Amino acid sequence: PSSSSTLGAQVAFLQGERKGQENLKTDLVRRIKMLEYALKQERSKYHKLKFGADLTPGEKKPEGTEPGECPRPQIGVTRADLGVSDPPNPPPPVSNGPAEVTSLDGGPLAWKEGRQLLRQ
């Protein structure tokens, strides 16, 4: 009598444990899918910014487009030999320091110039 009630309690406990593990698994799978989707969106955004075109699902990525992956020229090999070309108009370098401020009058012209600098 007490043995069967102990076994019943153990079975109920283990079933609860299993249900909890299944819920955890489905939650983790859902989170993984969400992160994979976000990563796919970021890669697409990066590709669009770098190459100016969307990457269609069937299209193969050009070599060296993975983050951290870039073709390293060997001695005597030029970038052209590797099929790598410089961008036609590289963007101007952006400094991380404060911009040089010539006047602090705060007039509308200074504000417009500041907005223009931010847009660049």
MIDOSE-1310 file (N, C-alpha, C; in nm, 2 decimals, decimal comma, always signed):
residues 120
psss	+0,08/-0,12/+0,00/+0,00/+0,00/+0,00/+0,09/+0,13/+0,00; +0,18/+0,14/+0,09/+0,26/+0,26/+0,10/+0,36/+0,26/-0,02; +0,40/+0,14/-0,06/+0,49/+0,12/-0,17/+0,43/+0,17/-0,30; +0,30/+0,14/-0,33/+0,24/+0,19/-0,45/+0,21/+0,34/-0,44
stlg	+0,18/+0,39/-0,33/+0,16/+0,54/-0,32/+0,30/+0,61/-0,34; +0,41/+0,55/-0,29/+0,54/+0,61/-0,31/+0,57/+0,61/-0,46; +0,55/+0,49/-0,52/+0,57/+0,48/-0,67/+0,49/+0,58/-0,75; +0,36/+0,60/-0,71/+0,27/+0,69/-0,78/+0,32/+0,83/-0,76
aqva	+0,37/+0,87/-0,64/+0,42/+1,00/-0,62/+0,55/+1,02/-0,70; +0,63/+0,92/-0,71/+0,75/+0,93/-0,79/+0,72/+0,95/-0,94; +0,62/+0,87/-0,99/+0,58/+0,88/-1,13/+0,53/+1,02/-1,16; +0,45/+1,07/-1,07/+0,39/+1,21/-1,09/+0,50/+1,31/-1,09
flqg	+0,60/+1,30/-1,00/+0,72/+1,39/-0,99/+0,80/+1,38/-1,12; +0,82/+1,26/-1,17/+0,90/+1,25/-1,29/+0,83/+1,30/-1,41; +0,69/+1,28/-1,41/+0,62/+1,34/-1,52/+0,62/+1,49/-1,52; +0,62/+1,55/-1,41/+0,63/+1,69/-1,39/+0,76/+1,74/-1,44
erkg	+0,87/+1,67/-1,40/+1,00/+1,70/-1,45/+1,01/+1,70/-1,60; +0,96/+1,59/-1,66/+0,96/+1,57/-1,80/+0,89/+1,69/-1,87; +0,77/+1,72/-1,82/+0,70/+1,83/-1,88/+0,77/+1,96/-1,87; +0,84/+1,98/-1,76/+0,92/+2,10/-1,74/+1,04/+2,11/-1,84
qenl	+1,10/+1,99/-1,86/+1,21/+1,98/-1,96/+1,16/+2,01/-2,10; +1,04/+1,95/-2,14/+0,99/+1,98/-2,27/+0,96/+2,12/-2,29; +0,90/+2,19/-2,19/+0,87/+2,33/-2,20/+1,00/+2,41/-2,22; +1,10/+2,38/-2,14/+1,23/+2,44/-2,16/+1,29/+2,42/-2,30
ktdl	+1,28/+2,30/-2,35/+1,33/+2,27/-2,48/+1,26/+2,36/-2,59; +1,12/+2,36/-2,58/+1,05/+2,44/-2,68/+1,08/+2,59/-2,67; +1,10/+2,64/-2,55/+1,14/+2,78/-2,53/+1,27/+2,80/-2,59; +1,37/+2,71/-2,57/+1,50/+2,73/-2,62/+1,51/+2,72/-2,78
vrri	+1,43/+2,63/-2,83/+1,42/+2,62/-2,98/+1,36/+2,74/-3,04; +1,26/+2,80/-2,97/+1,20/+2,92/-3,02/+1,30/+3,04/-3,02; +1,37/+3,05/-2,91/+1,47/+3,15/-2,90/+1,58/+3,14/-3,00; +1,63/+3,01/-3,03/+1,73/+2,99/-3,13/+1,68/+3,03/-3,27
kmle	+1,55/+3,00/-3,30/+1,50/+3,03/-3,43/+1,49/+3,19/-3,44; +1,45/+3,25/-3,33/+1,45/+3,40/-3,33/+1,59/+3,46/-3,36; +1,69/+3,40/-3,29/+1,82/+3,45/-3,31/+1,88/+3,43/-3,45; +1,85/+3,31/-3,50/+1,89/+3,28/-3,64/+1,82/+3,37/-3,74
yalk	+1,70/+3,41/-3,71/+1,63/+3,50/-3,80/+1,69/+3,64/-3,79; +1,72/+3,68/-3,67/+1,79/+3,81/-3,65/+1,93/+3,82/-3,72; +2,00/+3,71/-3,70/+2,13/+3,70/-3,77/+2,12/+3,71/-3,92; +2,02/+3,64/-3,97/+2,00/+3,64/-4,12/+1,97/+3,78/-4,16
qers	+1,88/+3,85/-4,09/+1,85/+3,99/-4,12/+1,97/+4,08/-4,11; +2,06/+4,06/-4,01/+2,18/+4,14/-4,00/+2,27/+4,12/-4,11; +2,29/+3,99/-4,15/+2,38/+3,96/-4,26/+2,33/+4,02/-4,39; +2,20/+4,02/-4,41/+2,14/+4,07/-4,53/+2,16/+4,23/-4,53
kyhk	+2,14/+4,29/-4,41/+2,16/+4,43/-4,40/+2,31/+4,47/-4,43; +2,40/+4,39/-4,37/+2,55/+4,41/-4,39/+2,58/+4,40/-4,54; +2,53/+4,29/-4,60/+2,56/+4,27/-4,75/+2,51/+4,39/-4,83; +2,39/+4,43/-4,80/+2,33/+4,54/-4,87/+2,41/+4,67/-4,86
lkfg	+2,46/+4,69/-4,73/+2,54/+4,81/-4,71/+2,67/+4,80/-4,78; +2,73/+4,68/-4,78/+2,87/+4,66/-4,84/+2,86/+4,66/-4,99; +2,77/+4,59/-5,05/+2,77/+4,57/-5,19/+2,66/+4,65/-5,26; +2,57/+4,71/-5,19/+2,46/+4,79/-5,25/+2,35/+4,71/-5,32
adlt	+2,35/+4,58/-5,29/+2,24/+4,50/-5,35/+2,20/+4,39/-5,25; +2,07/+4,35/-5,26/+2,02/+4,24/-5,18/+2,08/+4,11/-5,22; +2,10/+4,02/-5,12/+2,15/+3,89/-5,15/+2,03/+3,80/-5,16; +2,00/+3,75/-5,28/+1,88/+3,66/-5,30/+1,91/+3,53/-5,24
pgek	+1,81/+3,45/-5,20/+1,84/+3,32/-5,13/+1,92/+3,22/-5,22; +1,90/+3,22/-5,35/+1,97/+3,13/-5,43/+2,11/+3,17/-5,47; +2,14/+3,30/-5,45/+2,26/+3,36/-5,49/+2,37/+3,32/-5,40; +2,49/+3,29/-5,45/+2,61/+3,25/-5,37/+2,68/+3,38/-5,33
kpeg	+2,72/+3,38/-5,20/+2,79/+3,50/-5,15/+2,93/+3,51/-5,22; +2,97/+3,63/-5,25/+3,11/+3,65/-5,30/+3,21/+3,61/-5,19; +3,33/+3,56/-5,23/+3,43/+3,52/-5,13/+3,47/+3,64/-5,04; +3,49/+3,61/-4,91/+3,53/+3,71/-4,82/+3,42/+3,80/-4,77
tepg	+3,30/+3,76/-4,78/+3,19/+3,85/-4,73/+3,15/+3,81/-4,59; +3,20/+3,70/-4,54/+3,17/+3,66/-4,40/+3,24/+3,76/-4,31; +3,18/+3,79/-4,19/+3,26/+3,88/-4,10/+3,38/+3,81/-4,05; +3,49/+3,89/-4,06/+3,62/+3,83/-4,01/+3,69/+3,75/-4,12
ecpr	+3,63/+3,73/-4,24/+3,69/+3,65/-4,34/+3,72/+3,75/-4,46; +3,85/+3,76/-4,49/+3,89/+3,84/-4,60/+4,01/+3,77/-4,67; +4,01/+3,78/-4,80/+4,12/+3,71/-4,87/+4,25/+3,78/-4,84; +4,35/+3,71/-4,80/+4,48/+3,77/-4,77/+4,57/+3,75/-4,89
pqig	+4,62/+3,86/-4,95/+4,71/+3,85/-5,06/+4,84/+3,78/-5,02; +4,89/+3,69/-5,11/+5,02/+3,63/-5,09/+5,13/+3,71/-5,15; +5,25/+3,68/-5,12/+5,36/+3,76/-5,17/+5,36/+3,75/-5,32; +5,37/+3,86/-5,39/+5,37/+3,87/-5,53/+5,23/+3,86/-5,60
vtra	+5,13/+3,85/-5,52/+4,99/+3,84/-5,57/+4,92/+3,98/-5,54; +4,86/+4,03/-5,64/+4,80/+4,16/-5,63/+4,65/+4,14/-5,60; +4,58/+4,24/-5,55/+4,44/+4,23/-5,52/+4,36/+4,20/-5,65; +4,41/+4,25/-5,76/+4,34/+4,22/-5,89/+4,35/+4,08/-5,93
dlgv	+4,47/+4,01/-5,89/+4,48/+3,87/-5,92/+4,38/+3,79/-5,84; +4,34/+3,84/-5,72/+4,24/+3,77/-5,64/+4,10/+3,80/-5,68; +4,09/+3,90/-5,77/+3,95/+3,94/-5,81/+3,89/+4,04/-5,71; +3,98/+4,10/-5,63/+3,93/+4,20/-5,53/+3,96/+4,33/-5,59
sdpp	+3,86/+4,42/-5,59/+3,88/+4,56/-5,64/+3,84/+4,65/-5,52; +3,91/+4,77/-5,53/+3,87/+4,87/-5,43/+3,74/+4,93/-5,47; +3,66/+4,98/-5,37/+3,54/+5,04/-5,40/+3,56/+5,16/-5,48; +3,46/+5,20/-5,58/+3,48/+5,31/-5,67/+3,50/+5,44/-5,59
nppp	+3,42/+5,47/-5,49/+3,43/+5,59/-5,42/+3,44/+5,56/-5,27; +3,55/+5,53/-5,21/+3,55/+5,50/-5,07/+3,50/+5,62/-4,99; +3,43/+5,59/-4,88/+3,38/+5,70/-4,80/+3,49/+5,77/-4,72; +3,48/+5,89/-4,69/+3,58/+5,97/-4,62/+3,60/+5,91/-4,48
pvsn	+3,72/+5,91/-4,43/+3,74/+5,86/-4,29/+3,66/+5,94/-4,19; +3,61/+5,87/-4,09/+3,53/+5,94/-3,99/+3,61/+5,93/-3,86; +3,63/+6,05/-3,80/+3,71/+6,05/-3,67/+3,61/+6,02/-3,56; +3,67/+5,96/-3,45/+3,59/+5,93/-3,33/+3,60/+6,04/-3,23
gpae	+3,68/+6,14/-3,26/+3,69/+6,25/-3,16/+3,59/+6,36/-3,19; +3,59/+6,47/-3,11/+3,49/+6,57/-3,13/+3,53/+6,65/-3,26; +3,43/+6,70/-3,32/+3,45/+6,78/-3,44/+3,50/+6,92/-3,40; +3,57/+6,98/-3,49/+3,63/+7,11/-3,47/+3,51/+7,21/-3,47
vtsl	+3,50/+7,29/-3,36/+3,39/+7,38/-3,36/+3,45/+7,52/-3,38; +3,40/+7,59/-3,48/+3,46/+7,73/-3,51/+3,38/+7,83/-3,43; +3,25/+7,81/-3,42/+3,17/+7,91/-3,34/+3,06/+7,84/-3,26; +3,03/+7,90/-3,15/+2,93/+7,85/-3,07/+2,81/+7,95/-3,05
dggp	+2,78/+8,02/-3,16/+2,67/+8,12/-3,15/+2,53/+8,06/-3,14; +2,52/+7,93/-3,19/+2,39/+7,86/-3,17/+2,28/+7,92/-3,27; +2,32/+7,99/-3,37/+2,23/+8,04/-3,47/+2,17/+7,93/-3,56; +2,07/+7,96/-3,64/+2,01/+7,86/-3,72/+2,11/+7,80/-3,83
lawk	+2,20/+7,88/-3,87/+2,30/+7,84/-3,97/+2,39/+7,73/-3,91; +2,43/+7,76/-3,79/+2,52/+7,66/-3,72/+2,44/+7,53/-3,69; +2,32/+7,54/-3,66/+2,24/+7,42/-3,64/+2,22/+7,34/-3,77; +2,20/+7,41/-3,88/+2,19/+7,34/-4,01/+2,32/+7,27/-4,05
egrq	+2,43/+7,34/-4,02/+2,56/+7,28/-4,05/+2,59/+7,16/-3,96; +2,55/+7,17/-3,84/+2,56/+7,05/-3,75/+2,48/+6,93/-3,80; +2,35/+6,96/-3,84/+2,27/+6,85/-3,90/+2,33/+6,79/-4,02; +2,39/+6,88/-4,11/+2,45/+6,83/-4,23/+2,57/+6,74/-4,20
llrq	+2,65/+6,78/-4,09/+2,76/+6,70/-4,05/+2,72/+6,56/-4,00; +2,61/+6,56/-3,93/+2,55/+6,44/-3,88/+2,51/+6,34/-3,99; +2,46/+6,40/-4,10/+2,41/+6,32/-4,21/+2,52/+6,25/-4,29; +2,64/+6,31/-4,28/+2,75/+6,26/-4,36/+2,81/+6,13/-4,30
